[in-house]
């Protein structure tokens, strides 16, 4: 599948560096502030953007992202509004890949066929749906691929060599390696374990490999970028946003700049690995 995600990773290879994938929860702390953050991420250094779609039972999310989802739901975000924000983003940015990260229930309620049609037309490039295992590929994965949307699979440290081929069978776009067992925001894995895990994954797939869960600092982002094709950062970005809110939990005048400033710093860390080999 040749789309924005594939083209972005090709461009990164030509630049000789890994990419920075950022996660932001649309609707947090309110819909317009979240859109201002979204539209500012590419200039701040985000190569690919994951947009969170909140759900009432977010089993893979740690406390920080769970609270962000609650703020977004309280602000009135819905899957339909999320797609409309993707459409607004595409009016300004035709190139930066957007990946929806969420859960199957809201998509099921929306209607799979209608969702895929609306999402593709709006300019979404792919999705990560954390609660659909490969055994349920006919529910969403296969229809998504037929609709021209990448279906990005999460791979855990517990996925052994017997399981990996099944997990990767219908994957496209890139592989998202979870560097630790647990929920988002946990302590990151050691660089040596990330390197060995990425090397093992490369024996099973030619897709780019992104590593996330637990990357909080410029130094950690740089370490991951030396081993993988991209570093994924989410919880620390959401924490930065949360710390910028006023006493009422609303956006302050510095919220957008605070979040984008952190992304710029993380981008520096990723780009510091540009002299390392990223295959």
C-alpha positions, 0 to 999 in steps of 0.5 A: 500500500503506497500512502502517506505513511509509506512515503514518510518512512521512505523520506526518513530513510533518505534523510538517514534518521528515525522518525518521531511519532507523537500521540495527542488526544483530540478533544483534550482539554477542549476541542479547539485547543486540541486542534491547535496542538494538532496543527502545530505538531508537524512544524514542531518536529512530529513526522507522524501523528497518532490521534487518540479517540477516547473510549470509556473503557480504555484498557491499554491506557495508563492513568495519564491518558485515561484522564485525558480521555475523560477530559476529551469526552467531557469536552464533547468529542466524538468519533464523528467530530474527530473525523471532522478535525482530520478533515480540517487538518487536511485543509492545511497539511496534505502530507503529514500522516495521521493515525487514529488510535482507539478502540473498536466499540465506537467504530462498531457503533458508528458502523464499520463501512461508513466509518472507513469511508468517512475516515478515508475521505477526511484524510486519515491514513491508518489506525491502531485498534488495541482491542482487536486481535488478529483472530478478529481481522475480518471485523475491521482489519481486512475491510480497512486494508480494502478501503486503503487505510493502513492497519497498524498492529501492536506487538508486545514483548510477550509475542514469541516467534510462533505468534508473530507471523499471525500478528503481522499477517495483515499488518501494514504501515508500520509495526508498533512495538510495545517496549514493556508489558503493561499500560502506557506511561510505564517505565521504559525498557532498557536500550539493549532490550529494545535493540534485541527486540527490534532485531528479532522483529526485523526477521519477521517483517520488512515494515518499519518498526516504531517503539513506544510506551515509556519514552519520556525524555530526549535521551530515551527518544534518541536511544530508541531512534538508534535502534528503531525506525521511529520513536513513539511518545504519548504519555509525556506529551499528555502530562505536559498538557495536563501540567499547563492547565489552569486550576479549573482544568481548562487550557491556559494561554501557554498550553499549546506552546508548552506541548509544542515546546516539548515536542521540539525537544523530543524531535532534537533527541530523535534527530541526534541519532541521524548519524546512526544507521537506520535500516 
